[in-house]
Amino acid sequence: MKIIRVFIIAFAFSVVSSCTDDPETIMAEGVLRWEGDPTLDGCGYFITIHDHEYKPEYEYNIDSSFETDSTNVIVEYQLLNRIIKGPCNLVHPIMTDGIKLISITRK
């Protein structure tokens, strides 16, 4: 009975610890695109990395100096594994893969 209890505790610990792993941080070159201020019916920022478009989570943290048509950037990010709904086009909202930006610099 004691062995079964130890096995169950060890199994539960391994399941819980495997769920708390931090997502992988990735560094890549990309293009940051500004589609206008979301408070004025714009779409905010989009980032294209390796021909795939992403929507950054908490994009209001991106410095306003990046508010240009497009900027070549180096980004450090984590994949969110979920879709982010763009703030524009209320009739047909833009649904894009989300990323969490860790850092962003001009290339």
N, CA, C and O atoms as a Tinker XYZ file with bonds, in Angstrom:
   428  protein
     1  N      0.817000   -1.190000    0.000000    73     2
     2  CA     0.000000    0.000000    0.000000    64     1     3
     3  C      0.864000    1.259000    0.000000    63     2     4     5
     4  O      0.561000    2.241000   -0.677000    81     3
     5  N      1.949000    1.205000    0.778000    73     3     6
     6  CA     2.854000    2.350000    0.862000    64     5     7
     7  C      3.509000    2.622000   -0.491000    63     6     8     9
     8  O      3.687000    3.780000   -0.869000    81     7
     9  N      3.861000    1.587000   -1.206000    73     7    10
    10  CA     4.502000    1.730000   -2.520000    64     9    11
    11  C      3.535000    2.375000   -3.506000    63    10    12    13
    12  O      3.940000    3.221000   -4.302000    81    11
    13  N      2.288000    1.994000   -3.464000    73    11    14
    14  CA     1.283000    2.576000   -4.367000    64    13    15
    15  C      1.116000    4.059000   -4.060000    63    14    16    17
    16  O      1.022000    4.871000   -4.980000    81    15
    17  N      1.077000    4.419000   -2.793000    73    15    18
    18  CA     0.942000    5.820000   -2.402000    64    17    19
    19  C      2.139000    6.642000   -2.902000    63    18    20    21
    20  O      1.958000    7.742000   -3.425000    81    19
    21  N      3.343000    6.120000   -2.745000    73    19    22
    22  CA     4.549000    6.809000   -3.218000    64    21    23
    23  C      4.487000    6.962000   -4.743000    63    22    24    25
    24  O      4.827000    8.020000   -5.272000    81    23
    25  N      4.058000    5.919000   -5.445000    73    23    26
    26  CA     3.945000    5.983000   -6.908000    64    25    27
    27  C      2.938000    7.056000   -7.336000    63    26    28    29
    28  O      3.201000    7.819000   -8.265000    81    27
    29  N      1.797000    7.114000   -6.663000    73    27    30
    30  CA     0.766000    8.110000   -7.008000    64    29    31
    31  C      1.282000    9.522000   -6.758000    63    30    32    33
    32  O      1.054000   10.409000   -7.581000    81    31
    33  N      1.962000    9.748000   -5.660000    73    31    34
    34  CA     2.520000   11.076000   -5.362000    64    33    35
    35  C      3.577000   11.448000   -6.391000    63    34    36    37
    36  O      3.603000   12.586000   -6.861000    81    35
    37  N      4.443000   10.517000   -6.748000    73    35    38
    38  CA     5.483000   10.798000   -7.755000    64    37    39
    39  C      4.861000   11.102000   -9.112000    63    38    40    41
    40  O      5.309000   12.011000   -9.810000    81    39
    41  N      3.843000   10.355000   -9.486000    73    39    42
    42  CA     3.172000   10.592000  -10.761000    64    41    43
    43  C      2.490000   11.967000  -10.772000    63    42    44    45
    44  O      2.602000   12.710000  -11.747000    81    43
    45  N      1.792000   12.297000   -9.697000    73    43    46
    46  CA     1.108000   13.598000   -9.612000    64    45    47
    47  C      2.120000   14.737000   -9.683000    63    46    48    49
    48  O      1.866000   15.741000  -10.349000    81    47
    49  N      3.249000   14.599000   -9.017000    73    47    50
    50  CA     4.281000   15.630000   -9.054000    64    49    51
    51  C      4.828000   15.804000  -10.466000    63    50    52    53
    52  O      5.038000   16.934000  -10.908000    81    51
    53  N      5.060000   14.712000  -11.179000    73    51    54
    54  CA     5.598000   14.814000  -12.540000    64    53    55
    55  C      4.599000   15.470000  -13.484000    63    54    56    57
    56  O      5.003000   16.217000  -14.375000    81    55
    57  N      3.308000   15.209000  -13.313000    73    55    58
    58  CA     2.279000   15.830000  -14.149000    64    57    59
    59  C      2.219000   17.330000  -13.870000    63    58    60    61
    60  O      2.187000   18.130000  -14.805000    81    59
    61  N      2.202000   17.714000  -12.609000    73    59    62
    62  CA     2.126000   19.133000  -12.248000    64    61    63
    63  C      3.373000   19.873000  -12.704000    63    62    64    65
    64  O      3.256000   20.977000  -13.237000    81    63
    65  N      4.541000   19.319000  -12.519000    73    63    66
    66  CA     5.772000   20.023000  -12.904000    64    65    67
    67  C      5.899000   20.144000  -14.416000    63    66    68    69
    68  O      6.495000   21.107000  -14.897000    81    67
    69  N      5.360000   19.203000  -15.179000    73    67    70
    70  CA     5.444000   19.311000  -16.632000    64    69    71
    71  C      4.512000   20.388000  -17.173000    63    70    72    73
    72  O      4.739000   20.883000  -18.277000    81    71
    73  N      3.483000   20.762000  -16.441000    73    71    74
    74  CA     2.541000   21.792000  -16.888000    64    73    75
    75  C      3.030000   23.200000  -16.600000    63    74    76    77
    76  O      2.467000   24.160000  -17.126000    81    75
    77  N      4.056000   23.348000  -15.786000    73    75    78
    78  CA     4.508000   24.680000  -15.397000    64    77    79
    79  C      5.733000   25.141000  -16.175000    63    78    80    81
    80  O      6.309000   26.177000  -15.842000    81    79
    81  N      6.148000   24.401000  -17.203000    73    79    82
    82  CA     7.298000   24.806000  -17.994000    64    81    83
    83  C      7.010000   26.122000  -18.699000    63    82    84    85
    84  O      5.915000   26.332000  -19.222000    81    83
    85  N      8.011000   27.015000  -18.710000    73    83    86
    86  CA     7.867000   28.268000  -19.432000    64    85    87
    87  C      7.955000   28.000000  -20.923000    63    86    88    89
    88  O      8.694000   27.113000  -21.350000    81    87
    89  N      7.200000   28.766000  -21.731000    73    87    90
    90  CA     7.302000   28.588000  -23.180000    64    89    91
    91  C      8.694000   28.986000  -23.669000    63    90    92    93
    92  O      9.378000   29.808000  -23.060000    81    91
    93  N      9.082000   28.385000  -24.770000    73    91    94
    94  CA    10.392000   28.658000  -25.354000    64    93    95
    95  C     10.466000   30.111000  -25.824000    63    94    96    97
    96  O      9.532000   30.623000  -26.441000    81    95
    97  N     11.585000   30.765000  -25.526000    73    95    98
    98  CA    11.830000   32.119000  -26.021000    64    97    99
    99  C     12.601000   32.006000  -27.324000    63    98   100   101
   100  O     13.615000   31.312000  -27.404000    81    99
   101  N     12.107000   32.701000  -28.349000    73    99   102
   102  CA    12.670000   32.627000  -29.701000    64   101   103
   103  C     13.165000   34.001000  -30.101000    63   102   104   105
   104  O     12.526000   35.006000  -29.791000    81   103
   105  N     14.309000   34.058000  -30.792000    73   103   106
   106  CA    14.811000   35.315000  -31.332000    64   105   107
   107  C     14.817000   35.198000  -32.851000    63   106   108   109
   108  O     15.295000   34.203000  -33.397000    81   107
   109  N     14.286000   36.214000  -33.534000    73   107   110
   110  CA    14.203000   36.152000  -34.995000    64   109   111
   111  C     14.142000   37.563000  -35.575000    63   110   112   113
   112  O     13.837000   38.535000  -34.885000    81   111
   113  N     14.445000   37.635000  -36.877000    73   111   114
   114  CA    14.268000   38.877000  -37.613000    64   113   115
   115  C     12.857000   38.886000  -38.176000    63   114   116   117
   116  O     12.300000   37.838000  -38.503000    81   115
   117  N     12.289000   40.070000  -38.283000    73   115   118
   118  CA    10.944000   40.178000  -38.821000    64   117   119
   119  C     10.654000   41.595000  -39.288000    63   118   120   121
   120  O     11.530000   42.460000  -39.291000    81   119
   121  N      9.419000   41.811000  -39.680000    73   119   122
   122  CA     8.962000   43.129000  -40.103000    64   121   123
   123  C      7.774000   43.509000  -39.225000    63   122   124   125
   124  O      6.765000   42.805000  -39.182000    81   123
   125  N      7.911000   44.631000  -38.529000    73   123   126
   126  CA     6.840000   45.161000  -37.702000    64   125   127
   127  C      6.044000   46.154000  -38.541000    63   126   128   129
   128  O      6.607000   47.088000  -39.114000    81   127
   129  N      4.744000   45.947000  -38.609000    73   127   130
   130  CA     3.881000   46.796000  -39.432000    64   129   131
   131  C      2.873000   47.515000  -38.540000    63   130   132   133
   132  O      2.234000   46.902000  -37.684000    81   131
   133  N      2.740000   48.826000  -38.753000    73   131   134
   134  CA     1.785000   49.636000  -38.006000    64   133   135
   135  C      0.569000   49.884000  -38.881000    63   134   136   137
   136  O      0.692000   50.425000  -39.980000    81   135
   137  N     -0.606000   49.491000  -38.402000    73   135   138
   138  CA    -1.851000   49.624000  -39.152000    64   137   139
   139  C     -2.783000   50.660000  -38.537000    63   138   140   141
   140  O     -3.995000   50.597000  -38.740000    81   139
   141  N     -2.241000   51.601000  -37.798000    73   139   142
   142  CA    -3.042000   52.678000  -37.235000    64   141   143
   143  C     -3.461000   52.446000  -35.799000    63   142   144   145
   144  O     -3.491000   51.315000  -35.313000    81   143
   145  N     -3.782000   53.536000  -35.136000    73   143   146
   146  CA    -4.153000   53.537000  -33.730000    64   145   147
   147  C     -5.482000   52.804000  -33.522000    63   146   148   149
   148  O     -6.491000   53.191000  -34.112000    81   147
   149  N     -5.500000   51.759000  -32.698000    73   147   150
   150  CA    -6.734000   51.000000  -32.466000    64   149   151
   151  C     -7.852000   51.851000  -31.849000    63   150   152   153
   152  O     -9.029000   51.556000  -32.052000    81   151
   153  N     -7.499000   52.898000  -31.101000    73   151   154
   154  CA    -8.536000   53.748000  -30.517000    64   153   155
   155  C     -9.198000   54.627000  -31.566000    63   154   156   157
   156  O    -10.242000   55.224000  -31.304000    81   155
   157  N     -8.600000   54.713000  -32.756000    73   155   158
   158  CA    -9.161000   55.495000  -33.861000    64   157   159
   159  C     -9.541000   54.597000  -35.026000    63   158   160   161
   160  O     -9.457000   55.016000  -36.181000    81   159
   161  N     -9.957000   53.371000  -34.743000    73   159   162
   162  CA   -10.388000   52.387000  -35.734000    64   161   163
   163  C     -9.240000   51.825000  -36.573000    63   162   164   165
   164  O     -9.467000   51.320000  -37.672000    81   163
   165  N     -8.014000   51.909000  -36.064000    73   163   166
   166  CA    -6.880000   51.267000  -36.727000    64   165   167
   167  C     -6.739000   49.842000  -36.221000    63   166   168   169
   168  O     -7.509000   49.401000  -35.367000    81   167
   169  N     -5.763000   49.129000  -36.743000    73   167   170
   170  CA    -5.576000   47.714000  -36.376000    64   169   171
   171  C     -4.365000   47.464000  -35.485000    63   170   172   173
   172  O     -4.143000   46.331000  -35.056000    81   171
   173  N     -3.585000   48.491000  -35.202000    73   171   174
   174  CA    -2.429000   48.302000  -34.333000    64   173   175
   175  C     -1.254000   47.675000  -35.060000    63   174   176   177
   176  O     -1.058000   47.908000  -36.253000    81   175
   177  N     -0.467000   46.875000  -34.337000    73   175   178
   178  CA     0.756000   46.273000  -34.859000    64   177   179
   179  C      0.526000   44.837000  -35.329000    63   178   180   181
   180  O     -0.305000   44.106000  -34.789000    81   179
   181  N      1.285000   44.466000  -36.340000    73   179   182
   182  CA     1.416000   43.082000  -36.789000    64   181   183
   183  C      2.895000   42.829000  -37.013000    63   182   184   185
   184  O      3.628000   43.738000  -37.404000    81   183
   185  N      3.340000   41.611000  -36.770000    73   183   186
   186  CA     4.738000   41.242000  -36.995000    64   185   187
   187  C      4.773000   40.045000  -37.938000    63   186   188   189
   188  O      4.107000   39.037000  -37.701000    81   187
   189  N      5.554000   40.165000  -39.009000    73   187   190
   190  CA     5.744000   39.049000  -39.928000    64   189   191
   191  C      7.118000   38.452000  -39.658000    63   190   192   193
   192  O      8.138000   39.137000  -39.734000    81   191
   193  N      7.122000   37.162000  -39.339000    73   191   194
   194  CA     8.361000   36.428000  -39.058000    64   193   195
   195  C      8.312000   35.154000  -39.889000    63   194   196   197
   196  O      7.376000   34.363000  -39.772000    81   195
   197  N      9.324000   34.960000  -40.729000    73   195   198
   198  CA     9.388000   33.765000  -41.590000    64   197   199
   199  C      8.073000   33.558000  -42.352000    63   198   200   201
   200  O      7.517000   32.460000  -42.343000    81   199
   201  N      7.587000   34.589000  -42.997000    73   199   202
   202  CA     6.372000   34.540000  -43.822000    64   201   203
   203  C      5.100000   34.192000  -43.034000    63   202   204   205
   204  O      4.108000   33.767000  -43.627000    81   203
   205  N      5.119000   34.363000  -41.731000    73   203   206
   206  CA     3.930000   34.115000  -40.913000    64   205   207
   207  C      3.606000   35.385000  -40.126000    63   206   208   209
   208  O      4.489000   36.001000  -39.531000    81   207
   209  N      2.336000   35.763000  -40.132000    73   207   210
   210  CA     1.930000   36.993000  -39.456000    64   209   211
   211  C      1.431000   36.705000  -38.047000    63   210   212   213
   212  O      0.674000   35.762000  -37.817000    81   211
   213  N      1.872000   37.539000  -37.109000    73   211   214
   214  CA     1.490000   37.422000  -35.703000    64   213   215
   215  C      0.935000   38.749000  -35.199000    63   214   216   217
   216  O      1.233000   39.811000  -35.745000    81   215
   217  N      0.131000   38.671000  -34.158000    73   215   218
   218  CA    -0.370000   39.848000  -33.458000    64   217   219
   219  C      0.251000   39.829000  -32.068000    63   218   220   221
   220  O      0.063000   38.869000  -31.321000    81   219
   221  N      1.001000   40.894000  -31.706000    73   219   222
   222  CA     1.599000   40.899000  -30.372000    64   221   223
   223  C      0.557000   41.159000  -29.280000    63   222   224   225
   224  O     -0.321000   42.010000  -29.419000    81   223
   225  N      0.685000   40.405000  -28.205000    73   223   226
   226  CA    -0.144000   40.623000  -27.026000    64   225   227
   227  C      0.368000   41.887000  -26.331000    63   226   228   229
   228  O      1.574000   42.131000  -26.318000    81   227
   229  N     -0.510000   42.676000  -25.765000    73   227   230
   230  CA    -0.143000   43.916000  -25.064000    64   229   231
   231  C      0.678000   44.839000  -25.960000    63   230   232   233
   232  O      1.728000   45.338000  -25.556000    81   231
   233  N      0.192000   45.059000  -27.175000    73   231   234
   234  CA     0.939000   45.855000  -28.145000    64   233   235
   235  C      1.099000   47.307000  -27.720000    63   234   236   237
   236  O      1.945000   48.014000  -28.266000    81   235
   237  N      0.307000   47.764000  -26.762000    73   235   238
   238  CA     0.451000   49.138000  -26.284000    64   237   239
   239  C      1.778000   49.348000  -25.562000    63   238   240   241
   240  O      2.149000   50.490000  -25.288000    81   239
   241  N      2.509000   48.264000  -25.243000    73   239   242
   242  CA     3.836000   48.390000  -24.629000    64   241   243
   243  C      4.928000   48.682000  -25.660000    63   242   244   245
   244  O      6.054000   49.006000  -25.280000    81   243
   245  N      4.622000   48.574000  -26.948000    73   243   246
   246  CA     5.603000   48.861000  -27.997000    64   245   247
   247  C      5.752000   50.367000  -28.108000    63   246   248   249
   248  O      4.760000   51.093000  -28.176000    81   247
   249  N      6.988000   50.835000  -28.127000    73   247   250
   250  CA     7.275000   52.265000  -28.176000    64   249   251
   251  C      6.655000   52.915000  -29.413000    63   250   252   253
   252  O      6.666000   52.340000  -30.502000    81   251
   253  N      6.123000   54.100000  -29.234000    73   251   254
   254  CA     5.448000   54.795000  -30.337000    64   253   255
   255  C      6.392000   55.170000  -31.476000    63   254   256   257
   256  O      5.933000   55.524000  -32.561000    81   255
   257  N      7.698000   55.099000  -31.248000    73   255   258
   258  CA     8.646000   55.395000  -32.334000    64   257   259
   259  C      8.575000   54.338000  -33.445000    63   258   260   261
   260  O      9.097000   54.556000  -34.538000    81   259
   261  N      7.936000   53.202000  -33.171000    73   259   262
   262  CA     7.761000   52.150000  -34.178000    64   261   263
   263  C      6.510000   52.359000  -35.020000    63   262   264   265
   264  O      6.230000   51.545000  -35.900000    81   263
   265  N      5.755000   53.411000  -34.781000    73   263   266
   266  CA     4.509000   53.655000  -35.505000    64   265   267
   267  C      4.792000   54.202000  -36.907000    63   266   268   269
   268  O      4.525000   55.366000  -37.206000    81   267
   269  N      5.332000   53.341000  -37.741000    73   267   270
   270  CA     5.605000   53.658000  -39.148000    64   269   271
   271  C      5.008000   52.527000  -39.989000    63   270   272   273
   272  O      4.599000   51.496000  -39.454000    81   271
   273  N      4.962000   52.729000  -41.302000    73   271   274
   274  CA     4.369000   51.706000  -42.174000    64   273   275
   275  C      4.958000   50.332000  -41.918000    63   274   276   277
   276  O      4.215000   49.383000  -41.665000    81   275
   277  N      6.274000   50.204000  -41.977000    73   275   278
   278  CA     6.918000   48.930000  -41.669000    64   277   279
   279  C      8.357000   49.187000  -41.267000    63   278   280   281
   280  O      9.017000   50.091000  -41.780000    81   279
   281  N      8.828000   48.368000  -40.334000    73   279   282
   282  CA    10.169000   48.508000  -39.784000    64   281   283
   283  C     10.793000   47.127000  -39.667000    63   282   284   285
   284  O     10.176000   46.215000  -39.117000    81   283
   285  N     12.006000   46.961000  -40.175000    73   283   286
   286  CA    12.745000   45.711000  -39.983000    64   285   287
   287  C     13.211000   45.662000  -38.532000    63   286   288   289
   288  O     13.823000   46.605000  -38.030000    81   287
   289  N     12.913000   44.549000  -37.870000    73   287   290
   290  CA    13.199000   44.435000  -36.443000    64   289   291
   291  C     13.826000   43.082000  -36.105000    63   290   292   293
   292  O     13.772000   42.132000  -36.886000    81   291
   293  N     14.412000   43.034000  -34.935000    73   291   294
   294  CA    14.840000   41.782000  -34.310000    64   293   295
   295  C     13.978000   41.653000  -33.059000    63   294   296   297
   296  O     13.968000   42.539000  -32.204000    81   295
   297  N     13.259000   40.547000  -32.962000    73   295   298
   298  CA    12.348000   40.348000  -31.841000    64   297   299
   299  C     12.726000   39.109000  -31.043000    63   298   300   301
   300  O     13.191000   38.107000  -31.585000    81   299
   301  N     12.515000   39.213000  -29.771000    73   299   302
   302  CA    12.597000   38.060000  -28.877000    64   301   303
   303  C     11.164000   37.850000  -28.394000    63   302   304   305
   304  O     10.542000   38.776000  -27.873000    81   303
   305  N     10.642000   36.642000  -28.563000    73   303   306
   306  CA     9.226000   36.424000  -28.292000    64   305   307
   307  C      8.949000   34.998000  -27.857000    63   306   308   309
   308  O      9.799000   34.112000  -27.947000    81   307
   309  N      7.726000   34.810000  -27.382000    73   307   310
   310  CA     7.220000   33.479000  -27.052000    64   309   311
   311  C      5.899000   33.282000  -27.786000    63   310   312   313
   312  O      5.070000   34.190000  -27.841000    81   311
   313  N      5.713000   32.109000  -28.341000    73   311   314
   314  CA     4.435000   31.779000  -28.978000    64   313   315
   315  C      3.384000   31.588000  -27.890000    63   314   316   317
   316  O      3.634000   30.923000  -26.885000    81   315
   317  N      2.217000   32.171000  -28.096000    73   315   318
   318  CA     1.145000   32.045000  -27.105000    64   317   319
   319  C      0.277000   30.822000  -27.330000    63   318   320   321
   320  O     -0.457000   30.402000  -26.435000    81   319
   321  N      0.356000   30.244000  -28.532000    73   319   322
   322  CA    -0.482000   29.085000  -28.874000    64   321   323
   323  C     -1.970000   29.396000  -28.709000    63   322   324   325
   324  O     -2.763000   28.558000  -28.280000    81   323
   325  N     -2.315000   30.630000  -29.066000    73   323   326
   326  CA    -3.716000   31.025000  -29.103000    64   325   327
   327  C     -3.876000   32.179000  -30.082000    63   326   328   329
   328  O     -2.907000   32.848000  -30.440000    81   327
   329  N     -5.084000   32.393000  -30.497000    73   327   330
   330  CA    -5.409000   33.432000  -31.463000    64   329   331
   331  C     -5.717000   34.735000  -30.724000    63   330   332   333
   332  O     -6.360000   34.733000  -29.674000    81   331
   333  N     -5.245000   35.847000  -31.295000    73   331   334
   334  CA    -5.585000   37.171000  -30.768000    64   333   335
   335  C     -6.483000   37.860000  -31.783000    63   334   336   337
   336  O     -6.183000   37.905000  -32.976000    81   335
   337  N     -7.574000   38.387000  -31.290000    73   335   338
   338  CA    -8.519000   39.098000  -32.145000    64   337   339
   339  C     -8.038000   40.531000  -32.314000    63   338   340   341
   340  O     -7.828000   41.245000  -31.334000    81   339
   341  N     -7.865000   40.948000  -33.571000    73   339   342
   342  CA    -7.451000   42.314000  -33.850000    64   341   343
   343  C     -8.539000   43.304000  -33.472000    63   342   344   345
   344  O     -9.723000   42.975000  -33.556000    81   343
   345  N     -8.165000   44.508000  -33.058000    73   343   346
   346  CA    -9.148000   45.487000  -32.586000    64   345   347
   347  C     -9.930000   46.177000  -33.701000    63   346   348   349
   348  O    -10.839000   46.958000  -33.419000    81   347
   349  N     -9.596000   45.904000  -34.947000    73   347   350
   350  CA   -10.249000   46.622000  -36.049000    64   349   351
   351  C    -11.276000   45.733000  -36.747000    63   350   352   353
   352  O    -11.363000   44.534000  -36.483000    81   351
   353  N    -12.034000   46.331000  -37.625000    73   351   354
   354  CA   -13.007000   45.650000  -38.465000    64   353   355
   355  C    -13.990000   44.823000  -37.627000    63   354   356   357
   356  O    -13.884000   43.599000  -37.552000    81   355
   357  N    -14.931000   45.504000  -37.012000    73   355   358
   358  CA   -15.882000   44.845000  -36.123000    64   357   359
   359  C    -16.781000   43.850000  -36.834000    63   358   360   361
   360  O    -17.262000   42.904000  -36.211000    81   359
   361  N    -17.020000   44.043000  -38.136000    73   359   362
   362  CA   -17.878000   43.124000  -38.877000    64   361   363
   363  C    -17.177000   41.781000  -39.088000    63   362   364   365
   364  O    -17.766000   40.726000  -38.848000    81   363
   365  N    -15.924000   41.821000  -39.534000    73   363   366
   366  CA   -15.119000   40.615000  -39.751000    64   365   367
   367  C    -13.792000   40.793000  -39.009000    63   366   368   369
   368  O    -12.794000   41.167000  -39.625000    81   367
   369  N    -13.762000   40.530000  -37.693000    73   367   370
   370  CA   -12.541000   40.762000  -36.919000    64   369   371
   371  C    -11.362000   39.958000  -37.457000    63   370   372   373
   372  O    -11.530000   38.848000  -37.961000    81   371
   373  N    -10.187000   40.526000  -37.343000    73   371   374
   374  CA    -8.963000   39.858000  -37.772000    64   373   375
   375  C     -8.497000   38.950000  -36.643000    63   374   376   377
   376  O     -8.272000   39.406000  -35.522000    81   375
   377  N     -8.354000   37.665000  -36.943000    73   375   378
   378  CA    -7.908000   36.676000  -35.966000    64   377   379
   379  C     -6.508000   36.215000  -36.379000    63   378   380   381
   380  O     -6.332000   35.648000  -37.457000    81   379
   381  N     -5.524000   36.457000  -35.527000    73   379   382
   382  CA    -4.130000   36.186000  -35.870000    64   381   383
   383  C     -3.447000   35.446000  -34.725000    63   382   384   385
   384  O     -3.785000   35.658000  -33.561000    81   383
   385  N     -2.486000   34.579000  -35.048000    73   383   386
   386  CA    -1.698000   33.896000  -34.019000    64   385   387
   387  C     -1.027000   34.935000  -33.126000    63   386   388   389
   388  O     -0.482000   35.927000  -33.611000    81   387
   389  N     -1.073000   34.698000  -31.833000    73   387   390
   390  CA    -0.527000   35.656000  -30.878000    64   389   391
   391  C      0.871000   35.315000  -30.422000    63   390   392   393
   392  O      1.254000   34.148000  -30.340000    81   391
   393  N      1.637000   36.373000  -30.122000    73   391   394
   394  CA     2.959000   36.210000  -29.520000    64   393   395
   395  C      3.093000   37.178000  -28.352000    63   394   396   397
   396  O      2.449000   38.227000  -28.312000    81   395
   397  N      3.939000   36.803000  -27.411000    73   395   398
   398  CA     4.289000   37.675000  -26.301000    64   397   399
   399  C      5.678000   38.229000  -26.606000    63   398   400   401
   400  O      6.650000   37.476000  -26.679000    81   399
   401  N      5.768000   39.541000  -26.783000    73   399   402
   402  CA     7.068000   40.159000  -27.068000    64   401   403
   403  C      7.877000   40.275000  -25.792000    63   402   404   405
   404  O      7.390000   40.767000  -24.774000    81   403
   405  N      9.114000   39.818000  -25.856000    73   403   406
   406  CA    10.044000   39.980000  -24.758000    64   405   407
   407  C     10.877000   41.227000  -24.991000    63   406   408   409
   408  O     11.087000   42.033000  -24.084000    81   407
   409  N     11.357000   41.375000  -26.248000    73   407   410
   410  CA    12.115000   42.572000  -26.617000    64   409   411
   411  C     11.974000   42.804000  -28.127000    63   410   412   413
   412  O     11.711000   41.881000  -28.898000    81   411
   413  N     12.155000   44.057000  -28.515000    73   411   414
   414  CA    12.098000   44.419000  -29.927000    64   413   415
   415  C     13.081000   45.550000  -30.164000    63   414   416   417
   416  O     13.100000   46.540000  -29.433000    81   415
   417  N     13.903000   45.389000  -31.206000    73   415   418
   418  CA    14.860000   46.424000  -31.585000    64   417   419
   419  C     14.874000   46.563000  -33.102000    63   418   420   421
   420  O     14.540000   45.627000  -33.829000    81   419
   421  N     15.266000   47.745000  -33.565000    73   419   422
   422  CA    15.403000   47.950000  -35.009000    64   421   423
   423  C     16.600000   47.171000  -35.516000    63   422   424   425
   424  O     17.616000   47.039000  -34.832000    81   423
   425  N     16.462000   46.664000  -36.717000    73   423   426
   426  CA    17.560000   45.902000  -37.338000    64   425   427
   427  C     18.534000   46.860000  -37.981000    63   426   428
   428  O     19.532000   46.430000  -38.560000    81   427
